[in-house]
Amino acid sequence: MHFVEAKGLVHNKGGYHGMNIYRGCTHGCIYCDSRSTCYQFTHAFEDIEVKKNAPELLEKKLRSKRSKCMIGTGSMSDPYMHCETELRMTRKCLEIINKYGFGLAIQTKSDRILEDIDLLDEINRKAKCVVEITLTTYDDGLCSILEPNVCNTKRRIEVLEEMQKRGIPTIVWMTPILPFINDTEENITQILNECVRCGVKGIINMGMGVTLREGDREYFYAALDKHFPGLKERYISTFGDAYEVPSPNASKLWKILRDTCIANGMLIDDECFKYMNDLPDKQMSIFDL
């Protein structure tokens, strides 16, 4: 872990306001796209870069912004990695979002988010809070291989249950679906059944498969050699150096996902992004006029 003074924090891309308080990750997920060399890490991925002035930058940005919006975090680096227990940088930023009445869309795999459920609840009552949880495999044994340094699927489902009790809307990232590993009808159906039971607002899948590129691919293949002997060669012979690596079962699995979402009124993919970026006008002050 090392600390840096960041020049900026909140970035607006296509109307989406996102921030990353940390850079790198300690969850150890074998498929992590953030390891890709295109992101130009100059330090070890597990050597977490902490933007020590993140709360100050966020407050400066939100204090000067006339119109409220949703603030997203967690797309590149999980805001609830191990270092958050000590540093509480995410919580400090949530307090600022709450202070200025902005909305929040926060993505994680960790049950550490429950430590901030009081703040999430308050943000949701004042503005809007959407909690995004990643579920890739219903099997906790397989989960410990794919995502070794973070809580298992059962515990993440408990997080969804706790958010449901508070009326905090949730989105599930059911991705990546790895060919020949978790791309089974049984796995997809079991995850979706839990999403329905927990009242999940929507599912993000982005295609039944995984993306691989330089940096990410090498780490993934090393994990395959360790945990699934012979599978790397099958990937290479089937997909070559392709960036998009779809499951051979993609069409069947996508139909299961689509039919389940339609039957239960859940949003899918782009509908989820639109929902997470929409901040309703719950109240207006003279400062917003």
Secondary structure, 3 states (H helix, E strand, C coil): CEEECCCCCCEEECCEEEECCEECCCCCCCCCHHHCHHHCCCCCCCCCEEECCHHHHHHHHHHHCCCCCEEEECCCCCCCCCCHHHHCHHHHHHHHHHHCCCEEEEEECCHHHHHHHHHHHHHHHHCCEEEEEECCCCCHHHHHHHCCCCCCHHHHHHHHHHHHHHCCCEEEECCCCCCCCCCCHHHHHHHHHHHHHCCCCEEECCCCEEECCCCHHHHHHHHHHHHCCCHHHHHHHHHCCCCEEECCCHHHHHHHHHHHHHHHCCEECHHHHHHHHCCCCCCCCHHHC
